[in-house]
Amino acid sequence: MNKQIEVTLNNLKSGDVFKIVGFDESCKNFKLRLQDLGIKKGEIGQIINKSFFGPIEVDIDGRKVAIGRGMAKKIKVKKFECPIL
């Protein structure tokens, strides 16, 4: 059985799989910017690269996108946890 934990995108690490569940609504242009990048609620993705500095690289629906850490803090996701067999 898969367990899901709700966090923000910046709290994930490389290799983590997630589903976007919402956004910080404090800025109207933020949601529009994400839509321009093809990022919307319900999308499933994976963290490709997250180093100590710089943007977080994600793969969403086969598209690789670099998201700044400030933006990543405003994207709410559910992390998929797979049980160890």
N, C-alpha and C positions, 0 to 999 in steps of 0.2 A: 504494500500500500504506500503510495506517495504522500509525503507530508509537505505542506507549503507554508513558508514563513514570509510574512509581509515586511518589507524593508524598503529603503530607497536604493536606487541603482548604484550610487557611489559606495554602498556597503558590501557589494558583492566582490568576488575575486575572480581571477582568470579561470575560465572553464565552467563557471556557474551558469545554469539555465534558468530563465525567468519568464514570467508573463507580466505584461504591463497592466496595472489595475487602476491607475489614476495619475493625476498631475497636480502640482501646486497651482491653485487658481489665483494667486496673487497678481499675476501679470497676464493680461489678455494676449499680448503678442507672443508669449512663450508657447502657448498651445499651437498657435498658427505656425511658428517656426518649426516645431516638432512635426507638424503635418507636412510641411515642405520637405522635411527629411524622410518622410514616409513612416514616421513613428506615431502610432496611435494606440488607444486603449484596446486590449485584447490580443495584441501582437505577442508572439513568443520569440525569444532571442537567446543569445549566449554571449557571455563576455569573452572576447577574443584576446585582448591584451589590456592589462591594467598595471602600469608601472607606478613608481612612487610619485612621479611628476608627469604632467601633461594630460592629454585627453584619455578617456576610456574608449577603447575600440570594441564595438559590439557588432554582432551579425544578427540582423533581423530580417527574416524572410529571404535569406540569400543575399542581402545587401550589407556590405560592411560600412559602418558609420562611426565616425569619431565624435564623441560627445564630451564637451567640456565638463569639468568636475562640478562647476556651479549649476549647470543644467541637470547633471546627474542627480544632484541632491534634491531636485524638484520632481523627479520621476519616481512614482511609487510602483513597486513591483512585488510579485510573489515569487520567491526563490523555490525551485523544485528540489526537494531532498529525496534521494533514492536510498532505500535501506541497504545495508551491507549484507550480502548473502553468505 
